[in-house]
Amino acid sequence: MTSETGMTDVLDLIDPLRSYVGAHTRNRHEAEDVVQETLARVLDARPELDEGATLGYAIVVARNLLANRARDADRARRHAPLLIDRAEPRRPDELVVAAEERDALRVALSALPEPQREPLLAHVLDDEPVTVLAGRRGGSPGSLAAQLARTRARLRLDFVLALRRAELPTDRCRPVLLALAAGDTRRQEALRAGHHLVNCAICSELSDPLLRRERALAGVGPWAVLGAVGEQLVGAVKRHPWQSTAAGTAVAGAAIAAAVLLPADPPAPAPPPPAAAPATPAPSPPADLRRSDDGQPLLPPPANLAALSGAPVTAENVPVLEVTANEGFWIGDDARGRLWVQLATGAESPQQVEPGRTVSFIGVVEPHDAAFPAHVGVEEAEGAALLAQQGAHIAVDPATVVVTG
């Protein structure tokens, strides 16, 4: 039996849980389901929990529930093309569009170097986690996640170019379009992408489908799925994606397109009108970055950060200093120093991390070698030497990230 005091402690978790879960999903019903399930699990575990650990345990449970739901939804979305009724009458225009899209995807896949194509297809078609792929290839999950993000951007661009049969008029066009496909605002600013789009008719036309990442990237009909996929066809696509059979390429192509070319979630509903600002702004919570196991602070960074490999980390309202690479950024402050955060995911992060904002998250210290800065796209002027010298970074699950400010 749970004591009355224990029940009161658990009820005190409702507001912080709703705040945390609400920051990770816009679906009110899903958020409430996660909160209720979390409370039920905390109640079951309450006799075994220290009073000071209750909130942390609840956040971890909610994070895992959200991650499981997102993973299930992603798997259902990627496998949805296989559920289409093949007996449904097909319109002639759909068959034409499907053939063109299939050919464009085959061209885009064939243009990818093998070291980039193999992990992408293994992750998309075989559901292999980034951590497993990284272990097999001898790298870190963070660097592989960054590589997958860049590969997705390149595949999106090459697909659109092949589908539109477009030829880029200048050497500057492709870097600008890649920055748009990757959602890399820093690169866009450095390349003066806005100015280029105004003055280049071809890139201006291609920018819209790259930014929207819609299913009909050519502005035409939906994807058509032809035939059923077996293990042998998936294997054929992985070995020779541009030479495999038409039916196998079409279905595997639809699966790849669903995971690589389409948005992860439907467009968010318009936010409600902002409430009137209070007369006196509330003070910002203090920034805190420390180990979760022993409470030791990580700012200033320890001299031998790599020695803390595997140590759990909790961040609360830590300032973002620079966002210099895909799914990675510097946190800290000028007085105490900085540390690198790498989002451990093959997908793009669900929240917009920008300099000047603050982040809260749960992560772990992960060591890296001297080649890590180049793998994640950090250049010398952006702190590559410091990152290599520190020998470790904080790997973070995006599901735990809360951005404020």
Phi and psi in degrees as a GROMACS rama.xvg file:
@    title "Ramachandran Plot"
@    xaxis  label "Phi"
@    yaxis  label "Psi"
@TYPE xy
-86.4885  130.566  THR-2
-69.0758  162.468  SER-3
-62.9199  -37.3981  GLU-4
-65.4058  -41.8035  THR-5
-62.2098  -39.9469  GLY-6
-64.1922  -39.928  MET-7
-62.9377  -41.5651  THR-8
-60.5747  -41.1998  ASP-9
-68.3838  -40.2093  VAL-10
-63.7445  -28.3178  LEU-11
-66.8132  -14.1982  ASP-12
-82.1399  -11.7566  LEU-13
-60.2924  -50.6098  ILE-14
-63.7246  -49.9045  ASP-15
-63.3678  -33.2903  PRO-16
-67.015  -43.0037  LEU-17
-62.9426  -36.8098  ARG-18
-66.0896  -44.1071  SER-19
-66.2384  -49.8371  TYR-20
-66.8791  -38.3955  VAL-21
-62.8659  -25.2955  GLY-22
-76.8802  -11.7649  ALA-23
-114.079  -5.82237  HIS-24
-150.212  139.087  THR-25
-90.274  -5.16053  ARG-26
-85.7903  108.764  ASN-27
-61.6406  -38.9557  ARG-28
-67.9014  -41.8682  HIS-29
-64.0243  -41.6996  GLU-30
-59.6416  -43.8362  ALA-31
-67.9141  -36.9735  GLU-32
-61.5726  -42.1764  ASP-33
-66.0435  -41.8944  VAL-34
-61.8286  -45.8109  VAL-35
-64.6488  -42.4875  GLN-36
-64.6289  -38.7302  GLU-37
-62.558  -45.8185  THR-38
-60.3275  -40.1524  LEU-39
-63.1346  -41.6414  ALA-40
-70.0958  -36.9885  ARG-41
-64.1479  -40.9705  VAL-42
-59.155  -42.0268  LEU-43
-64.3232  -36.9383  ASP-44
-91.1737  -5.20377  ALA-45
-54.6705  -40.7483  ARG-46
-62.6872  -22.7908  PRO-47
-97.1967  -0.0301233  GLU-48
-103.613  140.59  LEU-49
-71.3693  146.75  ASP-50
-57.17  -38.5373  GLU-51
-74.9633  -12.032  GLY-52
-97.5441  -4.06673  ALA-53
-61.9449  -47.9451  THR-54
-64.9669  -43.9287  LEU-55
-60.8833  -41.9247  GLY-56
-63.3186  -41.1997  TYR-57
-62.9786  -40.9848  ALA-58
-64.1125  -41.8962  ILE-59
-63.2994  -42.3174  VAL-60
-61.9524  -46.1681  VAL-61
-62.9214  -41.5862  ALA-62
-60.0084  -44.3528  ARG-63
-66.7153  -38.7181  ASN-64
-63.2122  -43.1041  LEU-65
-63.5249  -42.5947  LEU-66
-63.6476  -41.776  ALA-67
-63.4512  -42.229  ASN-68
-64.0331  -42.806  ARG-69
-64.358  -39.6212  ALA-70
-66.2377  -42.127  ARG-71
-64.3492  -41.5663  ASP-72
-66.302  -38.5848  ALA-73
-66.1312  -41.8362  ASP-74
-64.6779  -42.2636  ARG-75
-63.0891  -39.2368  ALA-76
-66.538  -40.8814  ARG-77
-73.1864  -27.789  ARG-78
-92.4757  -4.94754  HIS-79
-56.7572  -38.144  ALA-80
-58.7141  -26.7176  PRO-81
-75.5318  -11.3279  LEU-82
-95.4576  -2.19759  LEU-83
-68.636  138.266  ILE-84
-72.4678  112.115  ASP-85
-71.1893  -17.8893  ARG-86
-78.6829  -9.52058  ALA-87
-65.7519  136.073  GLU-88
-57.7521  139.517  PRO-89
-105.953  135.962  ARG-90
-81.0146  145.691  ARG-91
-56.508  -37.5455  PRO-92
-67.5926  -30.7985  ASP-93
-65.9201  -39.3511  GLU-94
-64.428  -40.5189  LEU-95
-64.9811  -46.3412  VAL-96
-62.7703  -42.159  VAL-97
-61.3505  -41.9205  ALA-98
-63.7347  -42.4487  ALA-99
-65.6019  -42.0342  GLU-100
-67.3698  -38.4957  GLU-101
-62.4195  -45.0799  ARG-102
-63.9874  -40.104  ASP-103
-64.8657  -40.3892  ALA-104
-68.0071  -36.3923  LEU-105
-63.0435  -42.9083  ARG-106
-62.9858  -44.4766  VAL-107
-64.1855  -41.561  ALA-108
-66.3892  -39.9826  LEU-109
-67.1274  -23.9598  SER-110
-78.2867  -14.9635  ALA-111
-75.8491  133.988  LEU-112
-61.3659  149.029  PRO-113
-54.6091  -41.9466  GLU-114
-62.5696  -22.5358  PRO-115
-91.6226  -36.5971  GLN-116
-71.1606  -40.9988  ARG-117
-61.7073  -49.8565  GLU-118
-67.4365  -31.8707  PRO-119
-64.1614  -48.0418  LEU-120
-67.5761  -37.0557  LEU-121
-63.8069  -39.2133  ALA-122
-71.0297  -40.3429  HIS-123
-82.008  -47.2255  VAL-124
-85.4597  -34.2367  LEU-125
-104.653  2.14956  ASP-126
58.4386  30.6512  ASP-127
-76.1952  126.785  GLU-128
-63.6338  154.938  PRO-129
-60.8213  -37.5598  VAL-130
-62.3391  -39.4946  THR-131
-68.212  -44.6636  VAL-132
-61.7608  -42.5714  LEU-133
-63.398  -40.7211  ALA-134
-63.425  -38.9856  GLY-135
-69.4881  -30.7799  ARG-136
-94.4362  -3.26741  ARG-137
77.0856  26.8446  GLY-138
-124.666  -172.224  GLY-139
-97.4048  152.181  SER-140
-58.66  -35.1689  PRO-141
-64.1422  -45.1748  GLY-142
-68.4358  -37.1918  SER-143
-67.7493  -38.2832  LEU-144
-61.7208  -40.441  ALA-145
-65.2441  -40.0003  ALA-146
-63.6588  -42.992  GLN-147
-61.5651  -38.6133  LEU-148
-63.5714  -41.9855  ALA-149
-67.4713  -37.2786  ARG-150
-65.2832  -41.2351  THR-151
-59.7789  -43.6976  ARG-152
-62.7124  -43.2464  ALA-153
-64.1001  -42.0615  ARG-154
-64.623  -40.3985  LEU-155
-59.6098  -45.9556  ARG-156
-65.4734  -47.5612  LEU-157
-64.3866  -33.9292  ASP-158
-63.7993  -47.0963  PHE-159
-63.6068  -42.5754  VAL-160
-61.9111  -42.7687  LEU-161
-68.8534  -39.6515  ALA-162
-69.355  -37.9513  LEU-163
-85.227  -8.17848  ARG-164
52.8996  45.5145  ARG-165
-96.0319  143.079  ALA-166
-116.02  128.485  GLU-167
-78.8161  130.81  LEU-168
-78.6925  -23.4132  PRO-169
-133.826  162.88  THR-170
-68.3004  -19.8806  ASP-171
-80.7958  -18.5421  ARG-172
-62.5319  -48.9495  CYS-173
-63.6687  -46.0971  ARG-174
-58.0195  -38.5609  PRO-175
-65.1107  -46.405  VAL-176
-67.3275  -34.994  LEU-177
-64.0349  -40.56  LEU-178
-62.8636  -37.854  ALA-179
-68.1771  -44.4368  LEU-180
-62.8368  -34.3498  ALA-181
-84.6727  -10.0223  ALA-182
66.9925  27.3091  GLY-183
-87.8251  91.379  ASP-184
-65.5814  -30.2595  THR-185
-65.6317  -46.3176  ARG-186
-64.0541  -39.2957  ARG-187
-58.5812  -42.7734  GLN-188
-66.1559  -42.5389  GLU-189
-65.1566  -34.2914  ALA-190
-88.6848  -0.502514  LEU-191
51.9445  54.3916  ARG-192
-61.2275  -39.1211  ALA-193
-60.2383  -43.954  GLY-194
-64.1403  -40.99  HIS-195
-64.3913  -42.0172  HIS-196
-63.6637  -35.8339  LEU-197
-64.91  -32.5243  VAL-198
-103.344  -1.26055  ASN-199
-123.261  109.721  CYS-200
-64.722  -38.3771  ALA-201
-64.6189  -50.6936  ILE-202
-65.8244  -34.743  CYS-203
-60.9845  -40.9985  SER-204
-69.3487  -37.4131  GLU-205
-80.1579  -19.8657  LEU-206
-65.5386  -34.8714  SER-207
-63.743  -52.1107  ASP-208
-64.901  -30.8663  PRO-209
-68.2515  -38.6861  LEU-210
-74.9748  -36.5333  LEU-211
-82.3467  -25.5156  ARG-212
51.7029  44.6145  ARG-213
-80.1208  159.708  GLU-214
-57.515  -49.3577  ARG-215
-87.579  76.3881  ALA-216
-67.2886  -17.4036  LEU-217
-93.2791  -0.59759  ALA-218
80.4541  22.5772  GLY-219
-122.539  -160.769  VAL-220
-66.6436  178.78  GLY-221
-75.7325  168.82  PRO-222
-65.9518  141.598  TRP-223
-110.787  141.316  ALA-224
-111.104  125.035  VAL-225
-115.859  123.166  LEU-226
81.3347  173.47  GLY-227
-107.476  152.695  ALA-228
-109.479  130.326  VAL-229
-112.096  176.094  GLY-230
-61.3705  -34.7092  GLU-231
-66.3915  -33.8965  GLN-232
-73.6517  -38.9047  LEU-233
-60.3534  -42.7062  VAL-234
-62.7376  -38.5093  GLY-235
-64.1156  -40.5559  ALA-236
-65.2519  -38.7878  VAL-237
-67.2581  -36.3959  LYS-238
-79.7844  -43.6476  ARG-239
-139.933  74.3651  HIS-240
-63.0511  -22.8735  PRO-241
-98.9941  -0.943186  TRP-242
-116.929  -7.3226  GLN-243
-72.7357  172.547  SER-244
-63.6201  156.805  THR-245
-61.9122  -45.2166  ALA-246
-64.8998  -44.3509  ALA-247
-64.1925  -43.2165  GLY-248
-64.1157  -37.1259  THR-249
-63.394  -47.7922  ALA-250
-72.3473  -45.9797  VAL-251
-62.5235  -37.5588  ALA-252
-61.0294  -39.7686  GLY-253
-64.1092  -39.2013  ALA-254
-65.2354  -43.1078  ALA-255
-63.6622  -44.1714  ILE-256
-61.2959  -41.3175  ALA-257
-62.3634  -35.3492  ALA-258
-88.4876  -26.1437  ALA-259
-106.866  -39.3067  VAL-260
-98.0204  -17.4115  LEU-261
-100.293  155.447  LEU-262
-70.0247  148.494  PRO-263
-72.4953  -29.1899  ALA-264
-134.857  155.738  ASP-265
-66.4668  159.935  PRO-266
-54.8006  137.562  PRO-267
-71.7103  142.508  ALA-268
-64.3359  155.677  PRO-269
-61.2751  133.781  ALA-270
-68.3761  153.056  PRO-271
-67.8297  158.704  PRO-272
-56.9273  138.731  PRO-273
-64.8092  143.886  PRO-274
-74.1099  155.846  ALA-275
-61.811  136.459  ALA-276
-70.1919  141.15  ALA-277
-66.1032  156.684  PRO-278
-62.0679  -38.4101  ALA-279
-120.772  113.824  THR-280
-60.2887  142.486  PRO-281
-71.3524  142.845  ALA-282
-64.1145  145.652  PRO-283
-71.9135  140.585  SER-284
-63.3051  148.743  PRO-285
-66.9251  147.223  PRO-286
-76.2831  139.821  ALA-287
-147.977  126.728  ASP-288
-135.071  116.124  LEU-289
-154.342  165.747  ARG-290
-69.6615  138.793  ARG-291
-79.0254  -24.21  SER-292
-81.4205  -38.4523  ASP-293
-124.237  1.11279  ASP-294
76.3374  6.61611  GLY-295
-72.5276  134.162  GLN-296
-69.2146  151.581  PRO-297
-110.397  4.0218  LEU-298
-124.305  121.178  LEU-299
-63.5405  153.263  PRO-300
-62.1082  139.534  PRO-301
-59.8962  152.76  PRO-302
-61.7205  -37.2716  ALA-303
-117.542  75.335  ASN-304
-63.248  -35.7166  LEU-305
-62.5805  -24.9208  ALA-306
-67.5265  -16.0678  ALA-307
-91.2324  17.3701  LEU-308
-49.7344  128.513  SER-309
89.8495  -6.82669  GLY-310
-70.0566  131.93  ALA-311
-72.7885  146.306  PRO-312
-130.935  139.732  VAL-313
-124.548  131.35  THR-314
-118.219  138.239  ALA-315
-131.139  112.946  GLU-316
56.1007  44.2679  ASN-317
-88.039  131.506  VAL-318
-64.4105  142.713  PRO-319
-89.9521  121.249  VAL-320
-89.2332  -49.9143  LEU-321
-147.431  144.065  GLU-322
-115.263  99.7182  VAL-323
-112.683  0.145346  THR-324
-155.104  167.169  ALA-325
-61.96  122.706  ASN-326
59.7828  30.3989  GLU-327
-149.275  150.581  GLY-328
-162.636  160.489  PHE-329
-91.6481  137.882  TRP-330
-125.418  162.16  ILE-331
131.559  -150.999  GLY-332
-154.379  167.089  ASP-333
-65.1773  -29.4114  ASP-334
-78.2892  -37.9288  ALA-335
-107.931  -5.41412  ARG-336
102.575  -171.462  GLY-337
-141.676  156.65  ARG-338
-134.913  153.076  LEU-339
-93.2535  134.666  TRP-340
-112.24  128.02  VAL-341
-118.806  120.714  GLN-342
-73.8899  119.032  LEU-343
-85.3236  80.7017  ALA-344
-154.526  153.228  THR-345
-90.8808  -4.8155  GLY-346
-110.688  168.519  ALA-347
-75.4255  146.272  GLU-348
-64.118  142.807  SER-349
-74.6949  -13.7856  PRO-350
-121.285  151.68  GLN-351
-86.9145  108.906  GLN-352
-95.933  122.077  VAL-353
-134.79  151.238  GLU-354
-57.8484  141.682  PRO-355
94.9978  -16.8249  GLY-356
-92.4191  173.927  ARG-357
-120.816  153.138  THR-358
-129.236  146.797  VAL-359
-124.246  141.305  SER-360
-165.37  173.567  PHE-361
-121.46  129.733  ILE-362
-147.356  -166.183  GLY-363
-147.355  144.987  VAL-364
-73.5079  127.942  VAL-365
-128.007  124.993  GLU-366
-73.5428  157.963  PRO-367
-146.986  164.988  HIS-368
-97.1199  -176.928  ASP-369
-68.1703  -17.1533  ALA-370
-84.8032  -7.11558  ALA-371
-58.7729  -45.0345  PHE-372
-55.0617  -41.0706  PRO-373
-68.2385  -36.2162  ALA-374
-61.8983  -39.4145  HIS-375
-95.5311  0.495693  VAL-376
88.1485  24.9139  GLY-377
-92.8656  123.37  VAL-378
-94.4188  172.338  GLU-379
-58.315  -43.623  GLU-380
-69.4654  -11.9109  ALA-381
-104.033  7.29353  GLU-382
102.982  23.7701  GLY-383
-60.3921  -39.6948  ALA-384
-64.3432  -44.1263  ALA-385
-63.1794  -41.6707  LEU-386
-64.0285  -41.2203  LEU-387
-67.2228  -38.0967  ALA-388
-66.446  -39.4418  GLN-389
-65.2986  -31.0008  GLN-390
73.4912  5.14666  GLY-391
-162.398  160.684  ALA-392
-142.679  178.978  HIS-393
-104.231  115.525  ILE-394
-87.8939  128.357  ALA-395
-129.247  133.822  VAL-396
-76.4659  122.532  ASP-397
-57.2237  -23.5711  PRO-398
-65.1185  -17.7983  ALA-399
-96.528  -4.41814  THR-400
-82.4339  130.169  VAL-401
-122.863  121.163  VAL-402
-102.646  131.959  VAL-403
-132.225  170.395  THR-404
